[in-house]
Amino acid sequence: MSPTRRLLGYVRPYWALLGTCLGAAVIASTLDGLSFAMLIPFFRALFQAGTPGSPVGVERMLDRLLHAILGPGTGAGVLRGVALILLVTILVKNFAAFTANHLGGRLQEYLARDLRRALYGHLQRLGLGFYHKARGGELLNRMLSDPEQAKLIVSNALVTALQNAVVVLVYLAIMFSISWRLALVALLVAPAIAGIMLPLLRRLRSRIRATLEQRGELAAIVAETVEGARLVKAHAAEPYERRRFDERMGNYVREVTVATRLSVMAHPLSESLGGAVIVLLLAVGTGTAVGPALRPELFLAFLAVTLRLLPPIKALAQFPVYAAQATASAERLFEILDLPPDDVDQPSARPFAGLKREIVFDDVWFGYRPGEWVLAGVQLRVGRGEVVAIVGPSGAGKSTLVDLLPRFIDPTRGAVTLDGVPTTAYGRQSLRRQLGIVSQQTVIFNDTVRANIAYGDQASAGLPAIEAAARAANAHAFIERLPLGYDTPLGERGARLSGGERQRIAIARAILRDPPVLILDEATSALDSESERLVQEAIEHLMHGRTVLVIAHRLSTISRADRIAVLDRGVIMEQGSHDQLVTSGGVYQRLHSFELVGR
């Protein structure tokens, strides 16, 4: 299905609004043509020419209409009556045009809203693998800018195009009734105009798409620079980032310039072609080419209609430009919407009621790319209430292993079972509600302390419960010192807080959820000694009475784990207590020795 047809599918729920909008547009267009047709009796009354012996078709219709409204009369009375009818027609036409434009504006905003909702909802159903490859600025651009372009399919492609098409048809009907030669010339020349414009419009569509891609690249660079501002300044990389920005900006400007040139070229080209058509129509209509000349009132009305016909013809000629813009943006939106969702459950998925006995990693293999294994035949058992630490060199697969439990990823081979049932049999939402995850990369939202602790499924928690979780996480004291306490906004990515404070907010968040199973992914890494002490105390509160999988960067923090599993190159090399492994002569002893030397 074409992008345009898919876009129009989003308009289907608003068929009543669309129908009213299009109806108002048709009324406005018809009355627009009628108002110009009224110039014939107006000029006739003005020139006091009387009724012709053989009036043309449009004259007969208008004469019957005026006779029904005004009755018989001549001279100034008829002139005033025609002028009054003309005024009323123009007022009603403009009210109908306002209604069409107003409803069209509402409809296109509804379309943009629904496109954003669909895109955002689909992004929630995509797995972490997509986000590892995606660029935040590019996604933001597609979320905000592309629907703005795509919604033009309503205002410019549906409402305005229909309105102009009706205007053209009404005017052609008037012209045809005045002079069939004029109408015939218009009908013969119009396809030629479309044929001349088509190659230009094809190029314009491709350039518009390239422009949108470059704008996404530009947005991605800005987002990365803002997010990594500390790193940029620390490495004195401002000149490099400016050069990178200037390069992308140059590419963007070049694409915009070409697209603008093609778009601007379409206007004078269509106007020139339209002007040539009018010259031909005037030649035929005034009798300079073939046939008799028109009477003065018909000539003046014909001239007015001909000149008035040019704007809607130009607008219709520009319709493919707007359609190309909308289609190019729609293609970018549908590129994401067409990605198969990989973070959704099968209909047969059942809720996870909680861990009763054990977690087992049974011959688990996983690779992000075919043939490149991050985990290779992992065998690991974690009993209920047991604290198991996972250690190993960088790149050993530790984080990948614990990501299998909440089903951020699923095993390529083998299975992770909970009380003998594979995790793939459970719904992701119910499974994740039973888990608490605290990682080194703490996420703090630009919201209050209260909202950051009571996040997600705990949003309805009361302040006493939130304070109790904060006290258990050693966070209450510094929260009380903030300007508004628990109602203090924390800024973008928790800018008001230190690293240790952000970590304690994350631990309070996990404590409030009270999860029976806990995953700690290097939760005390990169902290100073005092912050690490406070965080470690909070973690001990959090670990009490729970089943815990803990990844530790510093081996001293997991010395009291019930069991330690050493992972190296995707394989569990050894398991045991700290005292057993430190004298085993294996990988753990080597890691422990390196840590002692590094102190």
C-alpha positions in Angstrom: 0.0 0.0 0.0 1.3 3.4 -0.9 2.3 5.9 1.9 -0.5 8.3 0.8 -3.2 5.6 1.1 -1.8 4.6 4.5 -1.9 8.2 5.6 -5.5 8.5 4.5 -6.2 5.5 6.6 -5.5 7.6 9.6 -8.2 10.0 8.5 -10.9 7.3 8.4 -12.0 7.6 12.1 -12.9 11.3 11.4 -15.1 10.7 8.3 -17.9 12.8 9.7 -15.6 15.7 10.3 -14.0 15.2 6.9 -17.4 15.0 5.2 -18.5 18.3 6.8 -15.2 19.9 5.9 -15.4 18.7 2.3 -19.1 19.7 2.0 -18.3 23.2 3.2 -15.4 23.4 0.7 -17.7 22.3 -2.1 -20.3 24.9 -1.1 -17.6 27.6 -0.9 -16.3 26.7 -4.3 -19.7 26.6 -6.0 -20.7 29.9 -4.5 -17.3 31.3 -5.6 -18.2 30.4 -9.2 -21.7 31.7 -8.8 -20.5 35.1 -7.5 -18.5 35.5 -10.7 -21.3 34.3 -12.9 -23.5 37.0 -11.3 -21.2 39.5 -13.1 -23.1 38.8 -16.3 -26.5 40.2 -15.2 -24.7 42.9 -13.2 -22.8 44.2 -16.2 -25.9 43.8 -18.4 -27.9 45.9 -15.9 -25.0 48.4 -15.6 -24.8 48.8 -19.4 -28.6 48.7 -19.7 -28.2 46.2 -22.5 -31.5 44.3 -22.0 -32.0 40.6 -22.3 -30.4 39.2 -25.4 -32.4 37.4 -28.1 -30.5 34.1 -27.7 -28.9 34.1 -24.2 -26.2 31.5 -23.4 -26.9 28.7 -21.0 -25.6 30.4 -17.8 -27.6 33.5 -18.6 -30.8 31.6 -18.8 -30.2 30.0 -15.4 -29.3 33.3 -13.8 -32.3 35.0 -15.4 -34.7 32.5 -13.9 -33.0 32.8 -10.5 -33.1 36.6 -10.5 -36.8 36.6 -11.7 -37.7 34.2 -8.9 -35.9 36.5 -6.3 -36.4 40.0 -7.6 -39.5 39.6 -9.9 -39.8 41.7 -13.1 -37.9 44.9 -13.2 -35.3 47.0 -15.1 -32.7 49.7 -14.5 -31.4 50.8 -11.1 -33.7 48.4 -9.2 -32.3 45.4 -10.9 -28.8 46.7 -10.5 -29.3 47.1 -6.7 -31.0 43.7 -6.4 -28.2 42.0 -8.3 -25.6 43.8 -6.2 -27.3 42.7 -3.0 -27.5 39.1 -4.1 -23.9 39.2 -5.1 -23.0 40.5 -1.6 -25.0 37.8 0.1 -23.4 35.1 -2.1 -19.9 36.4 -1.2 -20.7 36.4 2.5 -22.1 32.9 2.5 -19.2 31.7 0.4 -16.6 33.1 2.8 -18.4 31.6 5.8 -18.4 28.2 4.1 -14.7 28.7 3.3 -13.9 29.6 6.9 -15.8 26.5 8.1 -13.8 24.3 5.6 -10.5 25.7 6.6 -11.2 25.6 10.3 -12.4 22.0 10.2 -9.5 21.1 7.9 -7.1 22.6 10.5 -8.6 20.5 13.3 -8.5 17.4 11.1 -4.8 17.8 10.2 -3.9 18.3 13.9 -5.8 15.1 14.8 -3.9 13.3 12.1 -0.5 14.6 13.4 -1.6 13.6 16.9 -2.6 10.1 15.9 0.6 9.6 13.9 2.7 10.6 16.9 0.7 8.3 19.1 1.1 5.4 16.8 4.9 6.1 16.5 5.4 6.5 20.2 3.3 3.4 21.0 5.3 1.3 18.4 8.6 2.5 19.9 7.4 1.1 23.2 7.0 -2.3 21.6 10.5 -2.3 20.1 13.2 -4.1 22.0 16.4 -2.7 23.4 18.3 -3.8 20.3 16.5 -1.1 18.3 17.5 1.6 20.8 21.1 0.4 20.8 21.3 1.3 17.1 18.9 4.3 17.0 20.0 7.9 17.5 17.9 10.0 19.9 18.0 13.2 17.8 16.9 11.3 14.7 14.0 9.7 16.5 12.9 13.0 18.0 13.0 14.6 14.6 10.7 11.8 13.2 8.4 12.2 16.2 8.0 15.9 15.9 8.8 17.1 12.4 7.6 14.3 10.1 4.0 14.3 11.3 3.9 18.1 10.8 4.7 17.5 7.1 2.6 14.4 6.8 -0.6 16.2 8.0 -0.5 18.4 5.0 -2.1 15.5 3.2 -5.4 16.7 4.8 -5.3 20.5 4.4 -3.5 20.7 1.1 -4.2 17.4 -0.5 -7.8 16.8 0.5 -9.6 20.1 1.5 -7.7 22.7 -0.6 -7.3 20.5 -3.6 -11.0 19.6 -3.6 -12.0 23.2 -3.1 -9.8 24.3 -6.0 -10.9 21.4 -8.2 -14.6 22.3 -7.7 -13.8 26.0 -8.4 -12.1 25.0 -11.6 -15.0 22.7 -12.6 -17.6 25.4 -11.9 -15.6 28.0 -13.8 -15.1 25.6 -16.7 -18.9 25.0 -16.7 -19.5 28.7 -16.9 -16.9 29.1 -19.6 -18.3 26.2 -21.5 -21.8 27.7 -21.4 -20.3 31.0 -22.6 -18.0 29.6 -25.3 -17.4 25.9 -26.0 -14.1 26.8 -27.9 -12.7 28.3 -24.7 -13.6 25.2 -22.6 -12.2 22.9 -25.2 -8.9 24.7 -25.3 -8.7 24.5 -21.5 -9.4 20.8 -21.4 -6.8 20.1 -24.1 -4.0 22.1 -22.6 -4.4 21.0 -18.9 -3.0 17.5 -19.4 0.0 19.0 -21.2 0.7 21.2 -18.1 0.6 18.1 -15.9 3.0 16.2 -18.2 5.5 19.1 -18.1 5.3 19.4 -14.3 5.6 15.7 -13.5 9.4 15.2 -13.9 10.1 18.3 -11.8 7.8 17.0 -9.0 9.5 13.6 -9.0 12.9 15.2 -8.4 11.3 17.5 -5.7 10.0 14.5 -3.8 13.4 12.8 -3.7 15.1 16.0 -2.5 12.5 16.6 0.2 13.2 13.1 1.6 17.0 13.8 1.5 16.3 17.1 3.3 14.4 15.3 6.1 17.2 12.8 6.5 19.8 15.5 6.8 17.7 17.4 9.3 17.5 14.2 11.4 21.3 13.9 11.3 21.6 17.5 12.4 19.2 16.9 15.3 21.1 13.8 16.3 24.4 15.7 16.5 22.8 18.4 18.7 21.3 15.9 21.0 24.6 14.0 21.4 26.5 17.2 22.0 24.0 18.4 24.7 24.0 15.0 26.4 27.8 14.7 26.3 28.5 18.4 27.2 30.8 17.4 30.1 32.9 15.1 27.9 33.1 17.7 25.1 34.5 20.3 27.4 36.8 17.9 29.3 38.4 16.9 26.0 38.5 20.5 24.6 36.5 19.1 21.7 34.4 22.2 21.0 36.3 22.9 17.7 35.8 19.3 16.5 32.1 19.4 17.4 31.6 22.7 15.6 33.3 21.3 12.5 31.1 18.2 12.7 28.0 20.4 13.1 29.1 22.7 10.3 29.6 19.7 8.0 26.1 18.3 8.7 24.6 21.8 8.5 26.3 22.3 5.1 24.8 19.1 3.8 21.4 20.1 5.1 21.6 23.6 3.6 22.6 22.1 0.2 19.6 19.7 0.2 17.2 22.5 1.3 18.6 24.8 -1.3 18.1 22.3 -4.1 14.6 21.4 -2.8 13.7 25.1 -2.5 15.0 25.7 -6.1 12.8 23.0 -7.4 9.8 24.1 -5.4 10.3 27.7 -6.4 10.7 26.7 -10.0 7.3 25.0 -9.9 5.5 28.3 -9.2 6.7 30.4 -12.2 6.6 27.3 -14.5 3.0 26.6 -13.6 2.1 30.4 -13.8 3.8 30.7 -17.2 1.9 27.7 -18.5 -1.3 29.1 -17.0 -0.6 32.4 -18.6 -0.2 30.8 -22.0 -3.5 29.0 -21.5 -5.2 32.3 -20.7 -3.8 33.9 -23.8 -5.2 31.1 -25.8 -8.5 31.2 -24.0 -8.8 35.0 -24.5 -8.0 34.6 -28.2 -10.7 32.1 -28.7 -13.2 33.8 -26.4 -12.9 37.3 -28.0 -13.2 35.9 -31.5 -9.7 36.9 -32.6 -8.9 33.4 -33.7 -12.1 31.7 -34.9 -15.8 32.2 -34.3 -17.8 35.4 -33.4 -16.8 37.9 -30.8 -18.6 37.8 -27.4 -21.0 40.6 -26.3 -19.5 43.1 -23.9 -21.1 41.8 -20.7 -20.2 38.2 -21.6 -16.7 39.3 -22.6 -16.1 41.1 -19.2 -17.6 38.2 -17.2 -15.5 35.7 -19.2 -12.4 37.8 -18.6 -13.0 38.0 -14.9 -13.7 34.2 -14.7 -10.5 33.5 -16.7 -8.4 35.7 -14.5 -10.0 34.1 -11.4 -9.3 30.7 -12.7 -5.6 31.1 -12.6 -5.0 30.9 -8.8 -6.9 27.6 -8.4 -5.1 26.1 -11.4 -1.8 27.2 -9.8 -2.9 25.7 -6.5 -3.8 22.4 -8.2 -0.4 22.4 -10.0 1.2 22.8 -6.6 -0.8 19.9 -5.1 1.8 17.3 -6.1 4.4 19.4 -4.3 2.5 19.2 -1.0 1.7 15.6 -1.6 5.4 14.9 -2.2 6.3 16.5 1.1 3.6 14.6 3.0 4.6 11.3 1.3 8.3 11.7 2.0 7.6 12.3 5.7 5.1 9.5 5.7 7.7 7.1 4.3 10.1 7.9 7.1 7.3 7.4 9.7 6.3 4.1 8.2 9.9 2.9 8.1 9.7 2.7 11.9 6.0 1.6 12.1 6.8 -1.3 9.8 9.6 -2.7 12.0 8.3 -5.9 13.6 7.7 -5.3 17.4 9.9 -7.6 19.4 9.0 -6.5 22.9 5.4 -7.9 22.9 4.0 -11.0 24.3 2.4 -14.0 22.6 -1.3 -14.5 23.2 -0.5 -17.6 25.2 1.8 -15.7 27.6 0.7 -16.1 31.2 1.2 -13.9 34.3 4.2 -14.6 36.6 3.0 -15.0 40.1 6.4 -14.9 41.8 9.5 -17.0 42.4 8.9 -20.1 44.5 12.1 -22.2 44.2 14.8 -21.2 41.8 16.1 -19.4 38.7 18.0 -21.6 36.3 20.1 -20.6 33.3 20.0 -23.8 31.3 22.6 -24.1 28.5 22.1 -20.5 27.5 23.6 -19.2 24.3 23.1 -15.7 23.0 24.6 -13.5 20.3 23.8 -10.1 18.9 25.1 -11.2 15.5 25.0 -14.7 13.9 28.0 -16.7 14.8 29.3 -14.2 17.4 28.4 -15.6 20.8 28.3 -13.3 23.9 27.1 -16.2 26.0 28.1 -19.8 25.2 26.4 -22.6 27.1 25.9 -20.8 30.5 24.7 -23.1 33.3 23.8 -21.3 36.5 21.3 -21.9 39.3 20.1 -19.2 41.7 17.9 -20.5 44.6 15.2 -18.4 46.2 16.6 -16.0 48.8 20.1 -16.6 47.5 22.6 -13.8 46.7 24.7 -14.7 43.7 27.4 -12.4 42.4 28.5 -12.5 38.8 32.0 -11.3 38.2 34.4 -11.3 35.3 36.6 -9.2 33.0 35.1 -6.4 30.9 33.2 -7.9 27.9 32.7 -11.2 29.5 28.8 -11.0 29.0 27.7 -10.2 32.6 25.1 -7.5 31.7 23.9 -9.6 28.8 23.3 -12.5 31.2 21.2 -10.6 33.6 19.3 -8.9 30.7 17.8 -12.3 30.0 15.9 -12.4 33.2 13.5 -9.4 32.6 13.4 -10.5 28.9 15.1 -7.4 27.5 16.5 -10.1 25.3 15.7 -13.8 24.9 18.2 -16.7 24.6 19.2 -17.7 21.1 19.5 -21.2 22.4 18.8 -22.8 25.7 16.4 -21.3 28.3 16.1 -19.3 31.4 13.5 -21.0 33.7 11.7 -19.8 36.8 10.6 -22.8 38.9 11.1 -24.9 35.8 9.0 -22.7 33.4 10.9 -20.8 30.6 10.7 -17.0 31.0 9.4 -16.9 27.4 6.1 -18.4 28.7 5.5 -15.4 30.9 4.2 -11.9 30.0 6.9 -9.3 30.1 4.9 -6.8 32.1 4.0 -9.3 34.9 7.6 -10.7 34.9 9.2 -7.2 35.2 6.9 -6.2 38.0 8.5 -8.9 40.1 12.0 -7.6 39.5 13.9 -4.6 40.8 16.8 -3.4 38.7 19.5 -0.9 39.9 22.3 -0.3 37.4 25.4 1.9 37.2 23.6 4.1 34.5 21.0 5.6 36.7 18.0 7.2 34.9 16.6 10.3 36.6 13.7 12.1 34.9 13.1 15.8 34.7 10.5 15.6 37.4 10.2 15.9 41.2 12.0 13.7 43.7 8.6 12.2 44.6 7.7 11.3 41.0 11.2 9.8 40.4 10.9 7.5 43.4 7.2 6.6 42.8 7.8 5.9 39.1 5.7 3.7 36.8 3.6 1.1 38.6 4.2 2.9 41.9 2.9 6.3 40.8 0.0 6.1 43.2 2.2 5.6 46.3 1.6 8.0 49.2 4.3 10.3 50.6 4.8 8.2 53.8 5.7 5.1 51.7 8.0 7.2 49.5 9.7 8.7 52.6 10.2 5.3 54.1 11.8 4.0 50.9 14.1 7.1 50.8 15.1 6.5 54.5 16.0 2.9 53.7 18.1 4.1 50.8 20.0 6.7 52.9 18.4 9.4 50.7 15.9 11.1 53.0 18.5 13.4 54.6 19.8 15.0 51.4 16.2 15.2 49.9 15.1 17.2 53.0 17.9 19.7 52.2 16.6 20.3 48.7 14.7 23.6 48.2 11.2 22.0 48.0 12.1 18.6 49.6 10.3 15.8 47.8 8.6 18.3 45.4 11.9 19.6 44.1 12.3 19.2 40.3 15.6 17.4 39.7 16.3 18.8 36.2 17.4 17.1 33.0 19.0 13.7 33.9 19.1 14.7 37.6 21.4 17.6 37.1 20.8 18.9 40.7 22.2 15.7 42.2 25.6 14.1 42.6 26.3 10.6 41.3 25.8 9.0 44.7 22.6 10.9 45.3 21.2 9.8 41.9 22.1 6.2 42.8 20.3 6.4 46.1 17.2 7.8 44.4 17.3 4.7 42.1 17.6 2.4 45.1 14.7 4.1 46.9 12.7 3.5 43.7 13.5 -0.2 43.8 12.8 -0.4 47.6 9.3 1.2 47.0 8.5 -1.5 44.5 9.5 -4.2 47.1 10.5 -6.7 44.4 11.1 -10.3 45.4 14.0 -10.6 42.8 16.7 -8.0 42.5 19.3 -7.3 39.9 22.2 -5.0 40.8 24.3 -4.2 37.8 27.5 -2.5 39.1 25.4 -0.3 41.3 28.4 1.1 43.3 30.8 1.6 40.4 32.3 5.1 39.8 31.4 6.4 43.3 33.7 8.1 45.8 34.3 6.3 49.1 31.7 8.2 51.1 29.0 7.8 48.5 29.9 4.2 48.0 29.5 3.6 51.8 26.1 5.2 51.8 25.0 3.4 48.6 26.3 0.1 49.9 24.3 0.5 53.2 21.2 1.2 51.1 21.9 -1.8 48.9 22.1 -4.0 52.0 18.7 -2.8 53.1 17.4 -3.5 49.6 18.9 -7.0 49.4 17.5 -8.2 52.7 15.2 -11.2 52.2 15.3 -11.1 48.4 16.7 -13.3 45.6 19.6 -11.2 44.2 21.8 -11.3 41.1 24.6 -8.8 41.6 27.2 -7.7 39.0 30.2 -6.1 40.8 33.1 -4.1 39.5 34.8 -4.1 42.9 35.2 -7.6 44.3 35.3 -6.3 47.9 31.6 -5.4 47.6 30.4 -9.0 47.0 32.7 -10.8 49.4 29.6 -11.7 51.5 27.6 -13.1 48.6 26.3 -16.7 49.1 27.9 -17.7 45.9 30.1 -16.1 43.2 30.0 -17.1 39.5 33.0 -16.2 37.4 32.1 -15.4 33.8 34.8 -15.2 31.1 34.2 -15.0 27.3 30.6 -16.0 27.8 31.3 -19.2 29.8 30.9 -19.8 33.6 34.5 -20.7 34.5 34.1 -21.3 38.2 31.7 -20.9 41.1 32.0 -20.8 44.9 32.3 -18.5 47.9 34.8 -15.6 48.0 37.1 -17.6 50.3 37.0 -20.7 48.1 37.7 -18.8 44.8 40.4 -16.5 46.1 42.6 -19.5 46.7 41.6 -21.6 43.7 44.2 -20.3 41.3 41.6 -19.4 38.7 40.2 -16.3 37.1 38.7 -15.0 40.3 42.1 -15.1 42.1 43.7 -13.3 39.2 41.0 -10.6 39.3 41.3 -10.3 43.0 45.1 -9.9 42.7 44.7 -7.1 40.2 42.3 -5.3 42.5 44.7 -5.5 45.4 47.6 -4.2 43.3 45.4 -1.3 42.0 44.6 0.0 45.5 
